[in-house]
Amino acid sequence: MAIIKEVQRMRQKWLWLLLISINIFFLYNIISSLNFEIIDFLSILILLSVTYFFYTIKLMYSISENIIIINFAPFYEKIIQIYDIVEISIIKYRPLKDYGGWGIRIKNNITAYTIGGNTGILILLKNKEQILIGSKFKIDFLYFKLEELLKLYPNIKLKKDV
């Protein structure tokens, strides 16, 4: 049973304003031209496909008593065994400044999975790998839930870095 479960989607207003504006601009120009060719049809198809692709991207993670599952659909899934964890920190971070944006990012030996929010679960594994899972939950909520879980694993440190 999941102790923490979250699903996030790419729903930033600036992103959708940009994508919809580009769609409208190109669709208007193609439709208003007198010569509608096959290349125009392919352009529309590609443009709508890219927009749909951004619509389908989502970050799902689930933390249960034994495993953490991170699914960055449609790209990647990672499963972490709880016994492989040394430390978990609940942190505040800035996606643009700290990791260069959203998505799957690697910086300073940390693999970050982010879509929205500025709260994260930073996991340090025994093999020294670090993983950041972005969350929209409040720091205190995450800390409380993880504190309950980690009572079963006294060797895993839990920190709140705020």
Backbone torsions as a table, in degrees:
resi	resn	phi	psi	omega
1	MET	NA	136.2	-177.2
2	ALA	-74.4	131.5	175.2
3	ILE	-86.1	-39.3	174.0
4	ILE	-133.5	133.3	177.1
5	LYS	-143.1	133.2	-178.4
6	GLU	-145.5	143.2	174.2
7	VAL	-125.6	127.0	178.5
8	GLN	-124.2	144.6	178.6
9	ARG	-124.9	160.5	178.2
10	MET	-74.3	91.1	-176.8
11	ARG	-127.0	26.1	177.9
12	GLN	-66.2	131.8	-177.2
13	LYS	-60.2	-41.6	-178.7
14	TRP	-62.0	-38.0	-179.7
15	LEU	-65.3	-45.9	-177.5
16	TRP	-72.4	-32.8	174.3
17	LEU	-62.6	-43.5	178.2
18	LEU	-63.8	-50.0	-178.6
19	LEU	-62.7	-43.5	-179.9
20	ILE	-67.3	-39.2	177.8
21	SER	-62.0	-44.5	178.4
22	ILE	-62.9	-43.5	178.2
23	ASN	-59.1	-48.4	-178.6
24	ILE	-62.9	-44.3	-179.1
25	PHE	-58.8	-51.9	-177.7
26	PHE	-69.1	-41.1	179.1
27	LEU	-63.0	-42.4	178.7
28	TYR	-61.4	-47.1	-179.4
29	ASN	-64.0	-39.8	-179.6
30	ILE	-70.7	-44.9	-178.1
31	ILE	-68.9	-36.2	-177.5
32	SER	-78.4	-13.6	177.4
33	SER	-74.5	149.9	-178.1
34	LEU	-79.2	-23.4	-179.3
35	ASN	-103.6	102.2	177.4
36	PHE	-99.4	108.1	-175.2
37	GLU	-110.5	173.8	-179.1
38	ILE	-62.4	-33.3	178.3
39	ILE	-63.9	-33.5	176.5
40	ASP	-66.2	-41.4	178.0
41	PHE	-62.9	-43.5	178.7
42	LEU	-64.5	-38.3	178.0
43	SER	-62.2	-44.5	178.1
44	ILE	-62.1	-44.7	-179.2
45	LEU	-61.1	-44.1	179.2
46	ILE	-65.2	-44.9	-178.7
47	LEU	-61.5	-45.7	179.0
48	LEU	-68.7	-33.4	177.9
49	SER	-66.1	-42.1	178.0
50	VAL	-63.2	-42.9	178.5
51	THR	-62.0	-44.9	179.0
52	TYR	-64.0	-38.0	178.5
53	PHE	-58.2	-47.1	178.0
54	PHE	-63.5	-32.6	179.0
55	TYR	-66.8	-33.4	-175.7
56	THR	-85.1	-15.6	-178.8
57	ILE	-64.8	132.1	176.1
58	LYS	-151.8	151.6	175.6
59	LEU	-110.2	121.3	176.8
60	MET	-124.1	134.7	172.4
61	TYR	-139.4	151.6	-179.1
62	SER	-140.0	129.4	178.1
63	ILE	-116.1	120.2	178.7
64	SER	-122.8	-171.0	-174.8
65	GLU	-66.3	-24.4	-175.0
66	ASN	-118.0	-27.0	-174.0
67	ILE	-142.5	158.8	169.9
68	ILE	-118.2	126.9	178.0
69	ILE	-113.2	124.5	176.5
70	ILE	-114.6	122.3	179.4
71	ASN	-125.0	112.9	175.6
72	PHE	-105.1	83.5	-174.0
73	ALA	-75.1	140.7	4.8
74	PRO	-96.6	21.2	-170.6
75	PHE	-93.2	-47.2	-158.0
76	TYR	-154.4	145.7	171.9
77	GLU	-135.5	137.7	179.4
78	LYS	-131.9	136.4	177.4
79	ILE	-117.6	128.0	-179.9
80	ILE	-118.0	127.0	174.8
81	GLN	-79.1	136.1	-178.5
82	ILE	-58.7	-37.1	-178.3
83	TYR	-68.9	-10.3	175.8
84	ASP	-87.3	-1.9	-175.4
85	ILE	-93.6	136.9	175.9
86	VAL	-99.3	-41.4	-173.7
87	GLU	-151.9	146.1	173.5
88	ILE	-127.3	129.5	177.2
89	SER	-121.6	137.7	172.7
90	ILE	-96.9	120.7	-172.0
91	ILE	-129.9	162.0	166.3
92	LYS	-100.5	138.0	176.9
93	TYR	-144.6	166.8	178.3
94	ARG	-116.1	107.1	-173.5
95	PRO	-54.3	-45.3	-178.3
96	LEU	-69.3	-49.9	-175.3
97	LYS	-73.7	-42.4	-174.7
98	ASP	-81.0	-33.6	-174.6
99	TYR	-128.9	1.9	178.0
100	GLY	79.4	15.7	176.7
101	GLY	130.5	-157.6	-175.2
102	TRP	-109.7	163.1	-179.5
103	GLY	115.0	-151.8	174.7
104	ILE	-96.9	115.4	-175.0
105	ARG	-126.3	145.4	176.1
106	ILE	-124.8	123.3	178.7
107	LYS	-153.0	133.6	177.9
108	ASN	51.6	47.1	178.1
109	ASN	64.1	19.2	176.7
110	ILE	-117.5	125.6	172.5
111	THR	-95.0	118.1	-176.8
112	ALA	-107.6	134.1	174.1
113	TYR	-114.8	105.4	-174.8
114	THR	-136.3	146.0	172.0
115	ILE	-131.4	-41.6	-179.2
116	GLY	-156.0	171.3	179.2
117	GLY	81.4	175.4	178.9
118	ASN	-133.8	17.6	175.4
119	THR	-106.4	142.5	-179.3
120	GLY	-142.3	156.9	173.9
121	ILE	-107.8	108.8	-178.6
122	LEU	-98.1	120.1	-174.5
123	ILE	-112.4	127.3	174.6
124	LEU	-105.6	122.5	-179.2
125	LEU	-95.4	164.3	179.5
126	LYS	-59.9	-30.6	-179.7
127	ASN	-83.8	13.0	178.4
128	LYS	75.5	0.2	175.6
129	GLU	-69.5	141.9	177.7
130	GLN	-120.2	137.3	-178.2
131	ILE	-130.9	130.8	176.0
132	LEU	-111.6	126.8	174.9
133	ILE	-110.0	117.1	177.3
134	GLY	-69.8	145.8	-178.7
135	SER	-142.8	152.5	173.3
136	LYS	-101.8	-1.1	177.3
137	PHE	-72.6	157.1	176.7
138	LYS	-72.6	151.0	-178.6
139	ILE	-57.9	-46.3	-177.4
140	ASP	-63.7	-37.2	177.8
141	PHE	-63.2	-48.9	-179.7
142	LEU	-61.8	-42.8	-179.1
143	TYR	-62.5	-45.3	-179.9
144	PHE	-60.2	-47.0	-178.2
145	LYS	-65.1	-43.3	-179.6
146	LEU	-71.5	-31.9	177.1
147	GLU	-61.9	-41.6	177.7
148	GLU	-62.7	-45.0	-179.9
149	LEU	-63.5	-45.1	-172.3
150	LEU	-75.9	-3.7	170.4
151	LYS	-63.0	-26.4	177.2
152	LEU	-78.1	-16.1	-176.4
153	TYR	-130.3	77.0	-175.4
154	PRO	-64.4	-16.4	-179.9
155	ASN	-82.2	-8.8	178.4
156	ILE	-94.4	125.4	179.0
157	LYS	-82.5	143.0	175.5
158	LEU	-121.8	126.0	-178.7
159	LYS	-127.6	154.0	173.7
160	LYS	-118.9	103.3	-178.7
161	ASP	-101.4	90.6	-177.7
162	VAL	-121.3	NA	NA
